[in-house]
Amino acid sequence: VQLQASGGGLVQPGGSLRLSCAASGFAFDDYAIGWFRQAPGKEREGVSCISHTGDTTHYADSVKGRFTISRDDAKNMVYLQMNSLEPEDTAVYYCAAAALRDDPESLLQLPSTFDWWGQGTQVTVSS
């Protein structure tokens, strides 16, 4: 099982990035996928989650209206489009997979329900 997050980098405030999560080794379309982030000295925060069918999504209030999650089951990929980035978005971003059939909002509130985690990708928003 492997989850690989990529696409991070340094961007100016107001800029955009698209994170990708590549999955392999499990039945991808049976799993909800979540994005989490952790900034230095802060607790891990759930950012967004998409259901295994792709028809339900949830976003943290801090990113609602700026971030968009999507999935491509044919490619075993999940994406997080991040627009209007703010310095407060600076963190290491992780993707994770959950087999539990629960709504994305509930899954995001309980990281322990995620079965597998990828290594993170650093996002830095700074001028």
DSSP file (Angstrom, degrees, kcal/mol; ACC not computed):
  #  RESIDUE AA STRUCTURE BP1 BP2  ACC     N-H-->O    O-->H-N    N-H-->O    O-->H-N    TCO  KAPPA ALPHA  PHI   PSI    X-CA   Y-CA   Z-CA
    1    1 A V              0   0    0      0, 0.0     2,-0.4     0, 0.0    24,-0.2   0.000 360.0 360.0 360.0 133.3    0.0    0.0    0.0
    2    2 A Q  E     -A   24   0A   0     22,-2.7    22,-2.0   114,-0.1     2,-0.4  -0.991 360.0-176.7-146.0 135.6    1.3    3.4   -0.9
    3    3 A L  E     -A   23   0A   0     -2,-0.4   116,-0.8   114,-0.3     2,-0.5  -0.997  13.2-171.2-126.1 125.1    0.0    6.9   -0.9
    4    4 A Q  E     -Ab  22 119A   0     18,-2.4    18,-2.6    -2,-0.4     2,-0.3  -0.948   5.3-161.1-125.0 113.4    2.3    9.6   -2.3
    5    5 A A  E     +A   21   0A   0    114,-1.0     2,-0.3    -2,-0.5    16,-0.2  -0.715  22.3 157.8 -90.1 142.0    1.5   13.3   -1.9
    6    6 A S  E     +A   20   0A   0     14,-2.4    14,-2.7    -2,-0.3   115,-0.1  -0.944  32.8  76.3-151.7 170.7    3.2   15.7   -4.2
    7    7 A G        +     0   0    0     -2,-0.3    11,-0.3     1,-0.3    -1,-0.1   0.387  59.5 135.0 105.0  -2.5    2.8   19.2   -5.7
    8    8 A G        +     0   0    0     12,-0.1     2,-0.3     9,-0.1    -1,-0.3  -0.148  20.1 125.1 -70.8 173.1    3.8   21.3   -2.7
    9    9 A G  E     -e  123   0B   0    113,-0.7   115,-2.9   112,-0.1     2,-0.5  -0.986  59.3 -50.8 166.0-168.3    6.2   24.3   -2.9
   10   10 A L  E     +e  124   0B   0     -2,-0.3     2,-0.3   113,-0.2   115,-0.2  -0.860  54.7 167.4-100.1 128.8    6.7   27.9   -2.2
   11   11 A V  E     -e  125   0B   0    113,-2.7   115,-2.1    -2,-0.5     3,-0.1  -0.985  33.5-113.1-141.1 149.6    4.0   30.3   -3.4
   12   12 A Q    >   -     0   0    0     -2,-0.3     3,-2.3   113,-0.2    73,-0.2  -0.453  50.7 -81.3 -77.7 154.6    3.2   33.9   -2.7
   13   13 A P  T 3  S+     0   0    0      0, 0.0    73,-0.2     0, 0.0    -1,-0.1  -0.288 121.2  28.3 -53.5 137.8    0.0   34.9   -0.9
   14   14 A G  T 3  S+     0   0    0     71,-3.3    70,-0.6     1,-0.3    72,-0.1   0.292 100.0 118.1  89.9  -9.7   -2.9   34.8   -3.2
   15   15 A G    <   -     0   0    0     -3,-2.3    70,-2.4    70,-0.3     2,-0.3  -0.089  56.0-123.5 -82.4-176.0   -1.3   32.2   -5.4
   16   16 A S        +     0   0    0     67,-0.2     2,-0.3    68,-0.2    67,-0.2  -0.928  20.9 179.0-132.1 152.6   -2.4   28.7   -6.2
   17   17 A L  E     - C   0  82A   0     65,-2.2    65,-3.3    -2,-0.3     2,-0.5  -0.977  17.7-145.2-144.0 152.7   -1.1   25.1   -6.0
   18   18 A R  E     - C   0  81A   0    -11,-0.3     2,-0.3    -2,-0.3    63,-0.2  -0.969  15.4-157.6-121.6 116.9   -2.5   21.8   -6.9
   19   19 A L  E     - C   0  80A   0     61,-2.6    61,-2.4    -2,-0.5     2,-0.4  -0.674   6.9-157.1 -88.3 145.8   -1.6   18.9   -4.6
   20   20 A S  E     -AC   6  79A   0    -14,-2.7   -14,-2.4    -2,-0.3     2,-0.5  -0.937   8.2-161.2-122.1 147.0   -1.8   15.3   -6.0
   21   21 A C  E     -AC   5  78A   0     57,-2.4    57,-1.8    -2,-0.4     2,-0.5  -0.962   9.0-162.3-128.2 113.2   -2.1   12.1   -4.1
   22   22 A A  E     -AC   4  77A   0    -18,-2.6   -18,-2.4    -2,-0.5     2,-0.3  -0.843  10.6-164.7 -98.9 127.3   -1.1    8.9   -6.0
   23   23 A A  E     +A    3   0A   0     53,-2.5     2,-0.3    -2,-0.5   -20,-0.2  -0.846  14.4 161.3-115.1 147.1   -2.5    5.6   -4.5
   24   24 A S  E     +A    2   0A   0    -22,-2.0   -22,-2.7    -2,-0.3     3,-0.1  -0.987  49.1  44.1-156.1 156.1   -1.5    2.0   -5.1
   25   25 A G  S    S+     0   0    0     -2,-0.3     2,-0.3   -24,-0.2   -22,-0.1   0.512  99.0  62.5  90.4   5.1   -1.8   -1.4   -3.6
   26   26 A F  S    S-     0   0    0    -24,-0.1     2,-1.9     5,-0.0    -1,-0.2  -0.961  98.9 -80.5-152.7 169.7   -5.4   -1.3   -2.5
   27   27 A A    >   -     0   0    0     -2,-0.3     3,-2.4     1,-0.2     4,-0.2  -0.530  47.9-172.1 -76.3  85.4   -8.9   -1.0   -4.0
   28   28 A F  G >  S+     0   0    0     -2,-1.9     3,-1.9     1,-0.3    -1,-0.2   0.826  76.3  57.9 -53.0 -42.5   -8.8    2.8   -4.4
   29   29 A D  G 3  S+     0   0    0      1,-0.3    -1,-0.3    44,-0.1    -2,-0.1   0.480  99.4  61.2 -75.9   2.1  -12.4    3.2   -5.4
   30   30 A D  G <  S+     0   0    0     -3,-2.4     2,-0.4     2,-0.1    -1,-0.3   0.390  96.8  78.1 -97.3   1.0  -13.5    1.6   -2.1
   31   31 A Y  S <  S-     0   0    0     -3,-1.9     2,-0.2    -4,-0.2    68,-0.2  -0.901  70.8-136.3-120.2 137.4  -11.8    4.3    0.0
   32   32 A A  E     -F   98   0B   0     66,-2.6    66,-2.9    -2,-0.4     2,-0.4  -0.608  27.8-144.4 -75.0 149.5  -12.6    7.8    1.0
   33   33 A I  E     -FG  97  50B   0     17,-2.0    17,-2.5    -2,-0.2     2,-0.3  -0.973  16.1-171.0-122.7 132.7   -9.6   10.1    0.7
   34   34 A G  E     -FG  96  49B   0     62,-2.6    62,-2.2    -2,-0.4     2,-0.5  -0.874  15.4-143.8-120.6 153.6   -8.7   12.9    3.1
   35   35 A W  E     +FG  95  48B   0     13,-3.4    12,-3.0    -2,-0.3    13,-1.5  -0.967  22.8 177.6-113.5 133.0   -6.2   15.7    3.2
   36   36 A F  E     -FG  94  46B   0     58,-2.9    58,-2.9    -2,-0.5     2,-0.3  -0.859   8.6-160.2-125.8 162.0   -4.7   16.8    6.5
   37   37 A R  E     -FG  93  45B   0      8,-2.4     8,-3.2    -2,-0.3     2,-0.4  -0.991   6.2-164.5-143.4 154.3   -2.1   19.4    7.3
   38   38 A Q  E     -F   92   0B   0     54,-2.0    54,-2.3    -2,-0.3     6,-0.2  -0.953   6.2-162.5-142.3 120.9    0.2   20.1   10.2
   39   39 A A    >   -     0   0    0      4,-0.4     3,-2.3    -2,-0.4    52,-0.1  -0.649  44.6 -77.9 -95.2 156.4    2.1   23.3   10.8
   40   40 A P  T 3  S+     0   0    0      0, 0.0    -1,-0.1     0, 0.0     3,-0.1  -0.298 117.8   6.3 -55.8 129.2    5.1   23.6   13.1
   41   41 A G  T 3  S+     0   0    0      1,-0.3     2,-0.3    -3,-0.1    -3,-0.0   0.508 113.3 101.1  77.3   4.1    3.9   23.7   16.7
   42   42 A K  S <  S-     0   0    0     -3,-2.3    -1,-0.3     1,-0.0     2,-0.1  -0.811  75.0-103.1-119.9 160.8    0.3   23.0   15.8
   43   43 A E        -     0   0    0     -2,-0.3    -4,-0.4     1,-0.1     2,-0.1  -0.390  48.9 -87.3 -75.5 157.8   -1.9   20.0   15.9
   44   44 A R        -     0   0    0     -6,-0.2     2,-0.4    -2,-0.1    -6,-0.2  -0.419  47.6-156.2 -63.5 139.3   -2.8   18.1   12.8
   45   45 A E  E     -G   37   0B   0     -8,-3.2    -8,-2.4    -2,-0.1     2,-0.4  -0.970  15.6-125.8-125.4 133.1   -5.9   19.6   11.0
   46   46 A G  E     +G   36   0B   0     -2,-0.4   -10,-0.3   -10,-0.2     3,-0.1  -0.645  29.4 176.5 -74.1 130.1   -8.3   17.9    8.7
   47   47 A V  E     -     0   0B   0    -12,-3.0    13,-2.6    -2,-0.4     2,-0.3   0.852  55.6 -21.0-102.8 -51.7   -8.5   20.0    5.5
   48   48 A S  E     -GH  35  59B   0    -13,-1.5   -13,-3.4    11,-0.2    -1,-0.4  -0.991  50.7-163.8-160.8 156.3  -10.8   18.2    3.1
   49   49 A C  E     -GH  34  58B   0      9,-2.0     9,-1.9    -2,-0.3     2,-0.4  -0.997   4.1-159.5-147.9 144.7  -12.3   14.7    2.4
   50   50 A I  E     -GH  33  57B   0    -17,-2.5   -17,-2.0    -2,-0.3     7,-0.2  -0.983  26.2-117.0-126.1 138.2  -14.0   13.1   -0.6
   51   51 A S    >   -     0   0    0      5,-2.8     3,-0.6    -2,-0.4   -18,-0.1  -0.114  31.6-103.5 -67.6 168.8  -16.2   10.0   -0.3
   52   52 A H  T 3  S+     0   0    0      1,-0.3   -21,-0.2   -22,-0.2    -1,-0.1   0.785 124.3  47.3 -66.4 -25.4  -15.3    6.7   -2.1
   53   53 A T  T 3  S-     0   0    0    -23,-0.1    -1,-0.3     3,-0.1   -21,-0.1   0.653 106.5-128.4 -87.5 -15.8  -17.9    7.5   -4.7
   54   54 A G  S <  S+     0   0    0     -3,-0.6    17,-0.1     2,-0.2    -2,-0.1   0.460  82.4 105.5  84.6   0.3  -16.7   11.0   -5.2
   55   55 A D  S    S+     0   0    0      1,-0.1     2,-0.4    -5,-0.0    -3,-0.0   0.536  72.3  53.9 -94.6  -4.4  -20.2   12.5   -4.8
   56   56 A T        +     0   0    0      2,-0.0    -5,-2.8    -5,-0.0     2,-0.3  -0.995  61.4 171.7-132.3 133.6  -19.7   13.9   -1.3
   57   57 A T  E     -H   50   0B   0     -2,-0.4     2,-0.3    -7,-0.2    -7,-0.2  -0.909  11.5-163.3-133.3 162.1  -17.0   16.3   -0.1
   58   58 A H  E     -H   49   0B   0     -9,-1.9    -9,-2.0    -2,-0.3     2,-0.4  -0.995   4.4-164.7-146.2 146.7  -16.3   18.3    3.0
   59   59 A Y  E     -H   48   0B   0     -2,-0.3   -11,-0.2   -11,-0.2     2,-0.1  -0.967  27.1-111.1-130.8 145.9  -14.0   21.2    3.8
   60   60 A A    >>  -     0   0    0    -13,-2.6     3,-1.7    -2,-0.4     4,-1.2  -0.452  35.7-116.3 -65.4 148.8  -12.7   22.7    6.9
   61   61 A D  T 34 S+     0   0    0      1,-0.3     3,-0.3     2,-0.2    -1,-0.1   0.840 113.0  64.3 -57.4 -32.9  -14.1   26.2    7.5
   62   62 A S  T 34 S+     0   0    0      1,-0.2    -1,-0.3     3,-0.0   -15,-0.1   0.686 114.9  28.6 -67.8 -17.7  -10.6   27.7    7.1
   63   63 A V  T X> S+     0   0    0     -3,-1.7     3,-2.4   -16,-0.2     4,-2.1   0.448  85.1 129.3-121.1  -4.1  -10.4   26.5    3.5
   64   64 A K  T 3< S+     0   0    0     -4,-1.2     4,-0.1    -3,-0.3   -16,-0.0  -0.288  79.9  16.1 -58.7 132.5  -14.0   26.5    2.3
   65   65 A G  T 34 S+     0   0    0      2,-0.5    -1,-0.3     1,-0.1     3,-0.1   0.270 124.8  60.6  88.2 -11.7  -14.4   28.4   -0.9
   66   66 A R  T <4 S+     0   0    0     -3,-2.4    17,-2.1     1,-0.1     2,-0.3   0.690  97.0  54.3-114.7 -32.5  -10.7   28.4   -1.6
   67   67 A F  E  <  -D   82   0A   0     -4,-2.1    -2,-0.5    15,-0.2     2,-0.4  -0.796  59.4-166.9-108.7 147.8   -9.8   24.7   -1.9
   68   68 A T  E     -D   81   0A   0     13,-2.3    13,-3.0    -2,-0.3     2,-0.4  -0.990   5.4-157.4-135.7 127.4  -11.4   22.0   -4.1
   69   69 A I  E     +D   80   0A   0     -2,-0.4     2,-0.3    11,-0.2    11,-0.2  -0.807  20.1 163.3-101.7 143.9  -10.9   18.3   -3.7
   70   70 A S  E     -D   79   0A   0      9,-2.0     9,-2.9    -2,-0.4     2,-0.3  -0.969  19.7-147.8-151.2 164.2  -11.5   15.8   -6.6
   71   71 A R  E     -D   78   0A   0     -2,-0.3     2,-0.4     7,-0.2     7,-0.2  -0.983   8.6-159.6-139.1 151.1  -10.6   12.2   -7.5
   72   72 A D  E >>> -D   77   0A   0      5,-2.9     5,-1.9    -2,-0.3     3,-1.2  -0.884   8.1-174.3-127.9  96.5   -9.9   10.3  -10.7
   73   73 A D  T 345S+     0   0    0     -2,-0.4     3,-0.3     1,-0.3   -44,-0.1   0.779  81.9  64.0 -66.7 -26.1  -10.5    6.6  -10.0
   74   74 A A  T 345S+     0   0    0      1,-0.2    -1,-0.3    -3,-0.1   -45,-0.0   0.803 115.6  31.4 -66.0 -27.0   -9.2    5.6  -13.4
   75   75 A K  T <45S-     0   0    0     -3,-1.2    -1,-0.2     2,-0.2    -2,-0.2   0.394 106.3-122.5-109.0   0.6   -5.8    7.0  -12.4
   76   76 A N  T  <5 +     0   0    0     -4,-0.7   -53,-2.5    -3,-0.3     2,-0.4   0.933  68.1 136.4  54.4  47.8   -6.0    6.2   -8.6
   77   77 A M  E   < -CD  22  72A   0     -5,-1.9    -5,-2.9   -55,-0.2     2,-0.4  -0.940  41.6-166.9-128.6 146.6   -5.4    9.9   -7.9
   78   78 A V  E     -CD  21  71A   0    -57,-1.8   -57,-2.4    -2,-0.4     2,-0.3  -0.990  15.0-159.8-127.7 142.5   -6.9   12.5   -5.7
   79   79 A Y  E     -CD  20  70A   0     -9,-2.9    -9,-2.0    -2,-0.4     2,-0.4  -0.890  13.5-160.2-122.8 150.3   -6.2   16.2   -6.1
   80   80 A L  E     -CD  19  69A   0    -61,-2.4   -61,-2.6    -2,-0.3     2,-0.6  -0.903  11.8-160.1-129.3 104.0   -6.5   19.3   -3.9
   81   81 A Q  E     -CD  18  68A   0    -13,-3.0   -13,-2.3    -2,-0.4     2,-0.6  -0.742  10.4-165.8 -83.7 121.6   -6.7   22.5   -5.8
   82   82 A M  E     +CD  17  67A   0    -65,-3.3   -65,-2.2    -2,-0.6     2,-0.3  -0.936  11.2 173.7-116.7 115.3   -5.7   25.3   -3.5
   83   83 A N        +     0   0    0    -17,-2.1   -67,-0.2    -2,-0.6   -68,-0.2  -0.731  59.1  24.1-114.6 165.1   -6.4   28.9   -4.5
   84   84 A S  S    S-     0   0    0    -70,-0.6    -1,-0.2    -2,-0.3   -68,-0.2   0.901  84.3-159.8  49.0  48.5   -6.1   32.3   -2.8
   85   85 A L        -     0   0    0    -70,-2.4   -71,-3.3    -3,-0.2   -70,-0.3  -0.267   7.9-159.9 -65.8 145.2   -3.4   30.8   -0.5
   86   86 A E    >   -     0   0    0    -73,-0.2     3,-2.6    -3,-0.1     4,-0.3  -0.853  33.2-109.6-121.9 155.4   -2.7   32.5    2.7
   87   87 A P  G >  S+     0   0    0      0, 0.0     3,-1.7     0, 0.0    38,-0.3   0.829 117.8  65.8 -53.5 -30.5    0.4   32.4    5.0
   88   88 A E  G 3  S+     0   0    0      1,-0.3   -49,-0.0   -49,-0.0    -3,-0.0   0.633  88.8  67.4 -68.2 -12.4   -1.8   30.5    7.5
   89   89 A D  G <  S+     0   0    0     -3,-2.6    -1,-0.3    36,-0.1     2,-0.2   0.523  71.0 120.6 -82.9  -5.7   -2.0   27.6    4.9
   90   90 A T    <   +     0   0    0     -3,-1.7     2,-0.3    -4,-0.3    34,-0.2  -0.431  41.5 104.2 -63.0 123.7    1.7   26.9    5.4
   91   91 A A  E    S- I   0 123B   0     32,-1.9    32,-2.8    -2,-0.2     2,-0.6  -0.968  76.5 -79.6-178.8 171.2    2.1   23.3    6.6
   92   92 A V  E     -FI  38 122B   0    -54,-2.3   -54,-2.0    -2,-0.3     2,-0.4  -0.874  48.4-147.7 -89.9 128.1    3.0   19.8    5.6
   93   93 A Y  E     -FI  37 121B   0     28,-2.8    28,-2.1    -2,-0.6     2,-0.4  -0.834  15.6-172.5-104.2 133.8    0.0   18.3    3.8
   94   94 A Y  E     -F   36   0B   0    -58,-2.9   -58,-2.9    -2,-0.4     2,-0.4  -0.931  13.1-147.9-123.6 145.2   -0.8   14.6    4.0
   95   95 A C  E     -F   35   0B   0     -2,-0.4    23,-2.5    24,-0.3     2,-0.3  -0.872  20.2-177.7-108.4 152.3   -3.3   12.4    2.1
   96   96 A A  E     -FJ  34 117B   0    -62,-2.2   -62,-2.6    -2,-0.4     2,-0.4  -0.979  18.6-133.8-147.5 155.0   -4.9    9.4    3.8
   97   97 A A  E     -FJ  33 116B   0     19,-2.4    18,-2.4    -2,-0.3    19,-1.6  -0.932  14.5-167.4-118.9 135.5   -7.3    6.7    2.9
   98   98 A A  E     -F   32   0B   0    -66,-2.9   -66,-2.6    -2,-0.4    16,-0.2  -0.982  14.3-170.6-125.3 126.7  -10.3    5.5    4.9
   99   99 A A        +     0   0    0     -2,-0.4    -1,-0.1    14,-0.4    15,-0.1   0.699  58.0 108.8 -83.5 -21.0  -12.3    2.3    4.3
  100  100 A L  S    S-     0   0    0     13,-0.5     2,-1.7     1,-0.1   -68,-0.2  -0.355  72.5-132.3 -62.2 130.0  -15.0    3.2    6.8
  101  101 A R        +     0   0    0     -2,-0.1     2,-0.3   -50,-0.1    -1,-0.1  -0.594  60.3 125.2 -86.5  80.6  -18.2    4.1    4.9
  102  102 A D        -     0   0    0     -2,-1.7   -70,-0.0     1,-0.0     0, 0.0  -0.854  69.1 -81.5-130.1 166.9  -19.0    7.3    6.8
  103  103 A D     >  -     0   0    0     -2,-0.3     4,-2.3     1,-0.1     3,-0.5  -0.398  41.5-116.0 -71.2 149.4  -19.7   10.8    5.6
  104  104 A P  H  > S+     0   0    0      0, 0.0     4,-2.5     0, 0.0     5,-0.2   0.821 112.9  57.3 -56.2 -34.6  -16.6   12.9    4.8
  105  105 A E  H  > S+     0   0    0      1,-0.2     4,-1.1     2,-0.2   -47,-0.0   0.933 109.8  44.1 -63.5 -44.3  -17.3   15.4    7.5
  106  106 A S  H  > S+     0   0    0     -3,-0.5     4,-0.6     1,-0.2     3,-0.3   0.906 113.1  51.7 -66.6 -41.1  -17.3   12.7   10.2
  107  107 A L  H >< S+     0   0    0     -4,-2.3     3,-1.4     1,-0.2     6,-0.3   0.918 106.5  53.8 -60.9 -42.6  -14.2   11.0    8.8
  108  108 A L  H 3< S+     0   0    0     -4,-2.5    -1,-0.2     1,-0.3    -2,-0.2   0.793 103.9  56.2 -65.5 -26.8  -12.3   14.3    8.8
  109  109 A Q  H 3< S+     0   0    0     -4,-1.1    -1,-0.3    -3,-0.3    -2,-0.2   0.614 109.7  47.1 -80.3 -11.3  -13.0   14.8   12.4
  110  110 A L    X<  +     0   0    0     -3,-1.4     3,-2.4    -4,-0.6    -1,-0.2  -0.716  61.4 179.8-133.4  83.5  -11.5   11.5   13.4
  111  111 A P  G >  S+     0   0    0      0, 0.0     3,-1.9     0, 0.0    -1,-0.1   0.748  77.1  73.4 -55.8 -25.0   -8.1   10.9   11.8
  112  112 A S  G 3  S+     0   0    0      1,-0.3    -5,-0.0     3,-0.0    -2,-0.0   0.688  84.2  68.0 -65.9 -15.7   -7.8    7.6   13.5
  113  113 A T  G <  S+     0   0    0     -3,-2.4   -13,-0.5    -6,-0.3     2,-0.4   0.624  79.0  96.9 -77.9 -10.7  -10.4    6.2   11.1
  114  114 A F    <   -     0   0    0     -3,-1.9   -16,-0.3    -4,-0.2     3,-0.1  -0.653  59.5-162.2 -83.3 132.8   -8.0    6.5    8.2
  115  115 A D        +     0   0    0    -18,-2.4     2,-0.4    -2,-0.4   -17,-0.2   0.865  68.2  27.7 -84.3 -38.7   -6.2    3.3    7.5
  116  116 A W  E     -J   97   0B   0    -19,-1.6   -19,-2.4  -114,-0.0     2,-0.4  -0.969  62.2-164.3-133.5 144.9   -3.3    4.5    5.5
  117  117 A W  E     -J   96   0B   0     -2,-0.4  -114,-0.3   -21,-0.2   -21,-0.2  -0.940   9.7-144.0-126.8 144.6   -1.2    7.7    5.3
  118  118 A G        -     0   0    0    -23,-2.5  -114,-0.2    -2,-0.4     2,-0.2  -0.546  34.1 -93.0 -95.7 169.3    1.2    9.0    2.8
  119  119 A Q  B     -b    4   0A   0   -116,-0.8  -114,-1.0    -2,-0.2   -24,-0.3  -0.537  54.5-106.0 -77.0 155.1    4.3   11.0    3.5
  120  120 A G        -     0   0    0     -2,-0.2     2,-0.4   -26,-0.1   -26,-0.2  -0.178  16.3-140.2 -85.9 170.8    3.7   14.7    3.3
  121  121 A T  E     - I   0  93B   0    -28,-2.1   -28,-2.8  -115,-0.1     2,-0.3  -0.999  26.0-121.5-129.2 133.6    4.4   17.5    0.9
  122  122 A Q  E     - I   0  92B   0     -2,-0.4  -113,-0.7   -30,-0.2     2,-0.5  -0.567  23.4-170.7 -81.5 130.6    5.5   20.9    2.2
  123  123 A V  E     -eI   9  91B   0    -32,-2.8   -32,-1.9    -2,-0.3     2,-0.5  -0.988   4.9-176.7-117.6 123.9    3.4   24.0    1.3
  124  124 A T  E     -e   10   0B   0   -115,-2.9  -113,-2.7    -2,-0.5     2,-0.7  -0.981   8.4-167.9-124.4 122.6    4.9   27.4    2.1
  125  125 A V  E     +e   11   0B   0     -2,-0.5     2,-0.3   -38,-0.3  -113,-0.2  -0.925  33.9 131.5-111.7 110.0    3.0   30.6    1.5
  126  126 A S              0   0    0   -115,-2.1    -2,-0.1    -2,-0.7   -40,-0.0  -0.995 360.0 360.0-158.1 148.4    5.2   33.5    1.8
  127  127 A S              0   0    0     -2,-0.3  -115,-0.1  -115,-0.2    -1,-0.1   0.419 360.0 360.0 -93.5 360.0    6.2   36.7    0.1
